[in-house]
Amino acid sequence: MCFGKNLMALLRRRRSPEPTREFCYGKIHRCVVTEANLDYEGSITLDPALMRAAGIALYTKVEVVNVSRREAARIMTYAIAGEEGSGVVCLNGAAAHHFARGDIAIIMAYEQVPVRCLPTRTHTVVHTAGAAGPDAKPPNKMINVVVHDSGALFSALRGGRGP
């Protein structure tokens, strides 16, 4: 063996990690892409108001789905902040090949959550007026924000029993 005896003993004593699940904690639903900038270094530029409402932190990994295209592009990137109140949703870099101004998109943010903590998490959905198009003033105006309590869902899935 290449490892010393002390390291092997430590590894044997170490408890297995707690199982986790990827949990969607925030979503910006049916927003309109206001811009696609191929000549930028990657990422998605979002209005900070939308980011706050969905709970998406700066530089957090997000998944973006293009609802408008038949091939339904689904990409992963990270969120950066644009101008406050602008309604901006701009795909940057290579992602711009899969999105165009006027496309409808869904942006989802995830986190790793220990299984035992799932019933305590919430999922926030920000509904926008993306269907009004990229020229609306401002585009992607928030219609409403819905917070789903996962505890109630887990209880219902278990027949009314707790977590």
Secondary structure as the mmCIF struct_conf table of DSSP 4:
data_model
#
loop_
_struct_conf.conf_type_id
_struct_conf.id
_struct_conf.beg_label_comp_id
_struct_conf.beg_label_asym_id
_struct_conf.beg_label_seq_id
_struct_conf.end_label_comp_id
_struct_conf.end_label_asym_id
_struct_conf.end_label_seq_id
BEND BEND1 PHE A 3 PHE A 3
HELX_RH_AL_P HELX_RH_AL_P1 LYS A 5 ARG A 13
BEND BEND2 ARG A 14 ARG A 14
HELX_LH_PP_P HELX_LH_PP_P1 ARG A 15 PRO A 19
STRN STRN1 THR A 20 VAL A 32
HELX_LH_PP_P HELX_LH_PP_P2 VAL A 33 VAL A 33
STRN STRN2 GLU A 35 ASN A 37
TURN_TY1_P TURN_TY1_P1 LEU A 38 ASP A 39
BEND BEND3 TYR A 40 TYR A 40
BEND BEND4 GLY A 42 GLY A 42
STRN STRN3 ILE A 44 LEU A 46
HELX_RH_AL_P HELX_RH_AL_P2 PRO A 48 ALA A 54
TURN_TY1_P TURN_TY1_P2 GLY A 55 GLY A 55
HELX_LH_PP_P HELX_LH_PP_P3 ILE A 56 ALA A 57
TURN_TY1_P TURN_TY1_P3 LEU A 58 TYR A 59
STRN STRN4 LYS A 61 ASN A 66
BEND BEND5 VAL A 67 ARG A 69
TURN_TY1_P TURN_TY1_P4 ARG A 70 GLU A 71
STRN STRN5 ARG A 74 ALA A 81
TURN_TY1_P TURN_TY1_P5 GLU A 84 GLY A 85
BEND BEND6 SER A 86 SER A 86
STRN STRN6 VAL A 89 ASN A 92
HELX_RH_3T_P HELX_RH_3T_P1 GLY A 93 HIS A 97
BEND BEND7 HIS A 98 HIS A 98
TURN_TY1_P TURN_TY1_P6 ARG A 101 GLY A 102
STRN STRN7 ILE A 104 PRO A 114
HELX_RH_3T_P HELX_RH_3T_P2 VAL A 115 THR A 120
STRN STRN8 THR A 122 THR A 128
HELX_RH_3T_P HELX_RH_3T_P3 GLY A 130 ALA A 132
TURN_TY1_P TURN_TY1_P7 PRO A 134 ASP A 135
BEND BEND8 ALA A 136 PRO A 138
TURN_TY1_P TURN_TY1_P8 PRO A 139 ASN A 140
STRN STRN9 MET A 142 ASP A 149
HELX_RH_AL_P HELX_RH_AL_P3 SER A 150 LEU A 157
TURN_TY1_P TURN_TY1_P9 ARG A 158 GLY A 160
#
